[in-house]
Amino acid sequence: MISVRGLQKIYRVHKREPGFVASVSSLFRRKYDDVRAVDGIDFEIQPGERVGFLGPNGAGKTTTLKMLAGLLHPTAGEARVDGHEPKRREEAFLRQITLVLGQKQQLIWDLPPSETFELNRAIYGLPKGAFEKTQKEIVELLEIGDVIKRPTRQLSLGERMKCELAASLAHGPKVLFLDEPTIGLDVSMQTIVRDFIRRYNEEREATVILTSHNMADVSALCPRVIVINHGKLAFDGELRELVHRTRPDKRIAFRFGKKPDRAALDALGEVVRADDETAELRVPSAKVSQVVAQAIAQMGAEDLTVTDPPLEEVMADVFA
């Protein structure tokens, strides 16, 4: 569905020193830097995949999504989406994709979102009956029935994001480029949006590329992740493989009937935290069974949970 080969985007950025003299001088002799936002990346995504596209701020994630959506022309390399070359912006291509940017909006500021929905229906030439059925389903699932009747400028950031998502999916796209789709949402609504994206993906076999700094979005939706850093590809594979390669340890959270002895905890593994009745240890994966057995036999552990390291820590190590 998506094929990227040697994709590159270089911006020529004007730079100058502060001050009046430097300002005048820059009118006649300008200095430029070449900023490699995306530096020759390659990957392929199959139909129906949900892929996390990760990287620190400035890594080139949004630039890549904009090139895949046809908003930016690449400096070099090529990209194909459903057989189309995005930069040509063909009508058949535009009908198959949607791009949701958490920091941008398509909603008309002084009109209610329902007006934007109708505008999109007219732009895409959608039959009114089919459009209303799809829109009703999305509105009910996102719980925005009353929200879409109020002017956009009166909505909270979270309400606007839900309406943005609803407006972007009205034409039934096959490829979803989602950039921070849960920004501004509370925890419960984040879960609803994730469930909606997963359901849309499974029912329509849509391809999803998701960028997010909320690692809960990634772990809940994306079995596979692509990581870029400084415009270059750093990893492409299963999320669990990335976690195992980067942090091969496990976290064990214990609950005791009394305050655990700190010296005994230190003997079991690296103590992440400890309080009156609970403790969390970082231990190598190979020693999990041994540590659990010792904690139960020697320290009277009453309950325990074994998990992978937090994804935030894994990504911090990858970026570092």
Helices and strands as residue ranges (DSSP letters): E 2-15, H 20-28, E 31-45, E 50-54, H 61-68, E 76-81, G 86-88, H 91-94, E 97-101, H 113-124, H 128-142, G 147-149, G 152-154, H 157-168, E 175-179, H 187-204, E 207-211, H 215-221, E 224-229, E 232-238, H 239-246, E 249-256, H 262-268, E 270-274, E 278-284, G 285-287, H 288-299, E 301-307, H 311-319
